[in-house]
Amino acid sequence: MDVNLTGTVAANTIQSGYSGYIIAAAGVIVGATITSGLTLLRDILNRKQDRNDIRNKLIGQLKGQKGLTPQYYAFYFYSFIEREYLMSRSVIQATYAIDYENIYSFPESDRNREIMRQADKARKESIEYSYFQKEDAETKKWKEKLAKSNKEFFTIIGSLQTYFIGDSLFDELDKASKQVEEAMDNYAKLEGTTMLKFNSIRQKAQELAGSIPQEAYEEESKIDATLDSRWTTYPDAARIKILIPRIRTLQHKYFISNVNSAVDIENEIKEERKSASKDLDDKIESLIYLYESKINKHWWQFWR
């Protein structure tokens, strides 16, 4: 009886010991699993937070560029338009300063060369040309700043897009980015338009300057019916003295006309620049809004 009771107690003791070990082991396993799961969740949430921090930082940088990019375009094109205007004014001033009486004292074969020499000298000595040189330096400075700004802008865009690769939103965001790029291209086309329009003014001023002696003769011959018959009897010096009063009147007339044309073109291009600036500003604003709305829409997806 004692043996059996002892054996039973011993067996129960051993079984109870094994059960304790199993429960303890199970507790350790469950605890480790929970700890591992919590660690994994914490790591996921930390990575999510890190991604959010970086993404929000990029959005902040994009907003900063939104203020800088249109501003750099404005500064660059303001200088560029002013530079082209001042170059045109210096050419107009040069044609106004041509001394036709002096030119006709040269042999006919040398007159064109003398006209170009006088015009080039007058252009470089004009106050407009000195301002042109200063504006040219400003234009180059702002062009470099604009190129750097655009590079930074698209670097930010490229970094932001990596958060949406493989996402249904990617195509929409990519389209908005390309619309910004298109607005920039349209803005840049204003450069060619500006040069073309001001070049036409410069060319017109030079062509009119070359036509002035003939136009003065035609006007004079309408008043003096005998001029044609007497013209061939006069030497060049006498001919030009007859025409000088009308030549000076025509010079003044075309100077005023050319200056007014240059001012009109400058104002016209400035209005085009304002329109291009607004379009670029709107496109960048729409892109930022799109990024922010898509990010806020998926705030609950911690794995993103």
Protein Blocks (a to p, Z undefined) as FASTA:
>chain_A
ZZmmmmmmmmmmmmmmmmmmmmmmmmmmmmmmmmmmmmmmmmmmmmmmmmmmmmmmmmmm
mmmmmmmmmmmmmmmmmmmmmmmmmmmmmmmmmmmmpcfklmmmpcfklmmmmmmmmmmm
mmmmpmklmmmmmmmmmmmmmmmmmmmmmmmmmmmmmmmmmmmgoiaklmmmmmmmmmmm
mmmmmmmmmmmmmmmmmmmmmmmmmmmmmmmmmmmmmmmmmmmmmlmmmmmmpcfklmmm
mmmmmmmmmmmmmmmmmmmmmmmmmmmmmmmmmmmmmmmmmmmmmmmmmmmmmmmmmmmm
mmZZ
